[in-house]
Amino acid sequence: MKKLAWCLRTKNGIELVEPNPNLATAYLLKAESSLETARLAKSKDWKISAAYYAMYFSLYSILMKIGIKCEIHTCTITFANELLQEYFSKEQFELLDEAFDARQDAQYYVDRQIDDRVYAELMAKTPHFISHCRDIVLRMTEEAIRDVREKLRKHAKKSPQR
């Protein structure tokens, strides 16, 4: 909860905007493009980064459907962990966290190796994560969107303003 509060009061953190189904669709297309990059890249590091971004963009498509803007990856993931629990399994959140960590290690550190198990899991499960997010975007009702937005408003009232 403290992370969510921080994200609500931080510049480029979480904020309510108008729901945008067109942007939701556009982010799903970005996710598919990133997945294709992950499949075609020759470098393990780029495969990992592309797989992470495929997952991230598909998650962000849900935020656009709801009307949530966030430019900080950890805040997007925190939002999902806190307010989209009913849509994702614990294992899916763990996969996203592993992907985030692996992407950071692959992109920013030359002395860190990604465990082969993590790499194989990302390559195998990323397409399923995207499909799951697409299904959420397609099936999420206006009532469900209002509920999530209201939960976020309640959290925002508890957090000091930016």
C-alpha positions in Angstrom: 0.0 0.0 0.0 2.9 2.4 0.7 4.2 1.9 -2.8 0.8 2.7 -4.3 0.6 5.8 -2.2 4.0 6.9 -3.4 3.0 6.2 -7.0 -0.1 8.3 -6.6 1.8 11.4 -5.4 4.9 11.1 -7.6 5.3 13.0 -10.9 4.6 10.6 -13.8 3.2 8.1 -11.3 -0.3 6.8 -11.3 -3.1 9.2 -12.4 -6.7 8.8 -13.6 -7.3 9.8 -17.2 -10.2 9.1 -19.6 -10.5 5.4 -20.5 -9.2 4.9 -24.0 -10.1 1.6 -25.8 -8.2 2.7 -28.9 -5.0 3.1 -26.9 -5.7 -0.2 -25.2 -5.7 -1.8 -28.6 -2.6 0.0 -29.7 -0.7 -1.2 -26.6 -1.8 -4.8 -27.4 -0.3 -4.4 -30.9 2.9 -3.1 -29.3 2.9 -6.2 -27.1 2.6 -8.5 -30.1 5.3 -6.6 -31.9 7.6 -7.0 -28.9 6.8 -10.7 -28.7 7.8 -11.1 -32.3 11.1 -9.3 -31.5 11.6 -11.7 -28.6 11.2 -14.6 -31.0 13.5 -13.2 -33.7 16.2 -11.6 -31.7 19.6 -13.4 -31.7 20.8 -12.1 -28.3 19.5 -13.6 -25.1 19.5 -10.2 -23.5 17.3 -8.7 -26.2 15.0 -11.6 -26.1 14.5 -11.1 -22.4 14.0 -7.3 -22.8 11.5 -7.8 -25.6 9.6 -10.5 -23.6 9.4 -8.1 -20.6 8.1 -5.3 -22.8 5.6 -7.6 -24.4 4.2 -8.3 -21.0 4.4 -4.7 -19.8 2.6 -3.3 -22.9 -0.1 -5.9 -22.6 -0.6 -5.0 -18.9 -0.5 -1.3 -19.9 -3.3 -1.9 -22.4 -5.5 -2.8 -19.4 -4.6 0.4 -17.7 -5.6 2.4 -20.9 -8.9 0.5 -21.0 -9.5 1.6 -17.3 -8.2 5.1 -17.8 -5.0 4.9 -15.8 -1.8 6.7 -16.9 1.6 5.8 -15.5 5.1 6.3 -16.8 6.9 4.5 -14.0 7.1 0.7 -14.6 7.3 -0.2 -11.0 4.2 1.9 -10.4 2.3 0.1 -13.2 3.2 -3.2 -11.7 2.3 -2.0 -8.2 -1.1 -0.8 -9.5 -1.8 -4.2 -11.0 -0.6 -6.1 -7.8 -2.8 -3.9 -5.6 -5.9 -3.2 -7.7 -6.1 -5.9 -10.4 -5.7 -9.0 -8.1 -8.9 -10.5 -9.1 -7.7 -10.6 -12.8 -4.3 -12.2 -12.3 -3.0 -15.3 -10.5 -0.1 -15.1 -8.0 2.0 -17.0 -10.6 1.3 -14.3 -13.2 2.4 -11.5 -10.9 5.5 -13.5 -10.0 6.3 -14.0 -13.7 5.9 -10.2 -14.3 8.2 -9.5 -11.4 10.8 -12.0 -12.7 10.6 -10.5 -16.1 11.1 -7.0 -14.7 14.2 -8.1 -12.7 15.6 -10.1 -15.6 15.2 -7.2 -18.0 17.0 -4.8 -15.7 19.8 -7.3 -15.2 20.1 -8.0 -19.0 20.0 -4.3 -20.0 22.0 -2.6 -17.3 24.5 -5.1 -16.0 27.3 -6.9 -17.8 28.2 -9.1 -14.8 24.8 -10.6 -14.1 23.6 -13.7 -15.8 20.0 -14.6 -16.2 19.1 -18.1 -14.9 18.3 -20.5 -17.8 15.1 -21.5 -15.9 13.9 -17.8 -15.8 14.8 -17.3 -19.5 12.9 -20.4 -20.6 9.9 -19.5 -18.5 9.8 -16.0 -20.0 10.0 -17.3 -23.5 7.3 -20.0 -22.8 4.8 -17.9 -20.8 5.0 -14.5 -22.3 2.5 -15.3 -25.2 0.0 -16.6 -22.6 0.4 -13.5 -20.5 -0.4 -11.3 -23.5 -3.4 -13.5 -24.4 -4.6 -13.2 -20.8 -4.3 -9.4 -20.9 -6.1 -9.3 -24.2 -9.0 -11.3 -22.8 -9.2 -8.9 -19.8 -9.3 -5.9 -22.2 -12.0 -7.5 -24.3 -14.2 -8.7 -21.3 -13.8 -5.9 -18.8 -17.2 -4.3 -18.3 -17.9 -0.6 -17.6 -19.0 -1.6 -14.1 -15.6 -3.3 -13.5 -13.8 -0.2 -14.8 -15.8 2.0 -12.5 -15.0 -0.3 -9.5 -11.2 -0.2 -10.2 -11.3 3.6 -10.7 -13.2 4.1 -7.5 -10.7 1.9 -5.5 -7.9 4.1 -6.9 -9.8 7.3 -5.9 -10.1 5.9 -2.4 -6.3 5.3 -2.2 -5.7 8.7 -3.7 -7.7 10.4 -0.9 -5.5 8.7 1.7 -2.3 9.8 0.0 -1.0 13.4 0.2 -1.3 15.2 -3.1 1.6 15.8 -5.6 
